[in-house]
Amino acid sequence: MAKDFLESFTLIQDNPDPDHHGSGCVSGSAILAFTDSVGEAAKEDIKNATLFASLASSSRFSVLDDPEDWYKQYFEIIQALGFTLQAADFSNYIMHSESMQIDKIILEILSGLLTEGETLVIQEAISFIKSANGGKPAKLFSKNSTSAENGGFQVYPCTQSPSGDVTLKTGFFYYKIKKEKRHILFVDLSKEDITMRSSKAVIVFDQKVYSMGRDTVLKKLGIKQHAEIASFKL
């Protein structure tokens, strides 16, 4: 059943280091941040699954122009891929100061979910993308998730327990901006200029369920697996 569902989509064409806290990745419209507890196999599966979900959803809806339907499709796909998801409804975000940067907004919205380690890796992942070293990840994020006036993106801090359970404390976002700002990660946002809606969820990733659709995902992604994913060490 899950394989048939995935087949229905046509997509639009580490070394040990004492200061190493984890790794990050831009996958489609998602920023992924992995603590060191996450194994390499789980990382690859999550990167590919979230990229497939993003591209497949975009083949039917625009996250920029039709974010509600895009996210409905996205949630349906990631559930079929083995992500247990009970996301809250989207709600309006109210900025509590005159201006903020997007990373501060993300952490504020997710603050009740994240551990200290998860907060650290998502901070470092966003900081890397914003830095001079963030070339390809920054370009991919901007291309897949933002325009001058609106956008939609996801943030996935990921951990893995000693028993192998993979947990993602996830934020889903879409927004509109009155004043044109192409690179939303790099600018201060005024509360008068931005309207943002968000949802958050604690997700468990079942690799056994995903394994039944893994070959389909990889076949569908093809060269996009390499073109639309940019990984980095934190």
N, C-alpha and C positions, 0 to 999 in steps of 0.2 A: 504493500500500500504506500509506504513512505517513498520507496524507489520510484513507483509510478508517478507520484506527485512531483518528485524532483525532476523526473524526465520531462514533465510537461512544460518546463521553462526553456525558452530560447534566450540566451544572454545577448545583450548589446555588446555588437562587436566593438661555542663560547669558551674562552680560556678562563680558568679560575683567577679571581682578582679580589683581594681583601676589601676593596672599595666598591665591588660590584654588587648592587642591590637587586638586580633582576634584568629584565629585558623589555623592550617595547616594540610596537609595530603599528603602522597605519595600514589597515586592511579595508579597502573600499572607503566607506564613510565612517569607519570606526577607528578609535584610538584604543589599542590593547596595551595593557601594562601587566607583565607577569612578574610575580615574586619569584625568588630563587627556588621555591618549593615546587614549581610547575615543571613537569618533565617535558622533554623535547617532543615526544609523540603527541602529548596533549596540546602543546603550543601549535604544532603544525595543523592539527585537526581544527582547533579553534580559529586560527588564521583563515584557513580555507573555507570553513563553514560560514563565518561571518562575511567573508568576501562574496561567497555565492549568494547569501541572503540579500546582501546589499545590491549586487548587480541584477539578480533575478527580480527583486522588487522594482528596481529602476527600469526594467524592461516592460513593466506594465503601468507604473505610475511614476510621477516626478516627485521626489522628496522636496523640491523647491516649490512647486505649484500645487501639489496635492498631498501634503504630508500625512494627513489622517489616514487616507487609503494606503499610502506607501507603508506606513507603520503597521497597519492591519495585515498587509501582505507579508511584511518582514517578520512579524511575530508568528504568523502561520508557518512560514518556512523554517525558522530556527527551532520551533517546536517539533516539526517533522524531522529535523536533523539531530534531535536528542537533547535539546535544551529544555528543561522543565521551567516553565515561565508562568508566573501569575503577576503580571505587571499591573500596577495601579493605573487608574485612568490618568490621562494627561491633565495637568493643572497649570494655571498661570504662575509664573515666577515673578515675585515682587522684589525689586532691588532695594536694599536698605541703606544705600548711600548714593550720593549724587552720580558717582561713576565707579565702575569696576572693570577688571579684565576677566575674560571668559574663564580662565583657570580657577579664579577665586569663586566665580559663580558655580562652576561644576562641583568644587569641593564643598561649598555651602549646601548645595542640594543633596549631595551624597553623604554628608557628614554623619548622619545617624546610622549609616550602614557600614562605614569603613573602619578597619583596624588601623593602627599606627603604620604597620608595614604596607598596607594597601594604599593608604594616603600618600606615603613616601613614593611608591613606584609610579602612581599616577601623576604626582607633582613632577617627578623627574622626567617622565615620558613627555609631558607637555612642554617642560623647559627645554628638553632636547629638540623637539620639533621647532620651537621658537628660536633656537640658537643658530649660530652660523653653520653648525654641522648638520642642521636638519633639512638640508636641501631637498632630496627626493621625498622624504616623509611629508614635509610641509607642502610641497607641490601637489602630491597625491591627495592630501587632506583637503586642500583648497579646491582642487578639481572636482572631487567626488561629493563634497558636502556643503559648499558655500557658493553664493553668488554675491553680487554687489549689494543686494537688497534683502536676501533671505537665505535660509539654509537649514540643514538637518544633519545631525551626527549622533554617534553613540560613543560611550566611554565604558570600557570593560576592565576594571582591575581584577586580576585572576590569581587564585591561590589553589594549591592542591594539598590535601591532607595526607598523613602517613598511610592511610588506608587506600589512597588513590582517588578519593572524591575530588572533583574539580568544581570550585565555586566561583561565580562571577558576580560581583556587586555592581550592577549595571545602571547607567543613566542613559535615557533616551531624550533627545532634545530636538526642537525645531523653533525657528525664530524669524522675525521680520525686523528690518532696520529702516528707519526713515532716511537717514543720511547714508549714502553709499559707502560701504566698507568691505572691500574684497577679502582681506585677510583677517578674519575675526579674532584669531588667536593673538594677534600682534598689536591690537589697539585697545584704548580705553573706551568703554561703552557707557554712554549716558543713559540714565533711567528714562529720560524723555524720548530717547531715540529707539530703544529696543523693546520689542514685545516677544517674550519667550515662554514656551510651554514645555514642560518636562514630565517625565515619568521615571520611576526607579523600581528596581526589582532585585531580589536575590535569586540567582539562577544556578541550578546544578546541571553540569554537562555530563551526559551519559555516553561514554565512548563506545559502549557495546551497541547502543542504538545507532550512533553515528556510523559505526563500522558497516552497517547494512547499506548505507547510502554513500559511503566514502568514494567508491570507484566512480559513481555517477557524478558526484561533485567535481572530482579531479578531471574527468572527461569533459564536463561542461565548461570548466574554467579554462582548460587548455593553456595557452601562453599567458592568459590574463593572471594566472597564478603567480607569475613572476613580474609582470608589468604593473600589477595593481597592489602589490604588497611590498612594503619597505620596512625591514626590521633593523633594530639597533640595540646595542648594549647600554645599560644604565650604570 
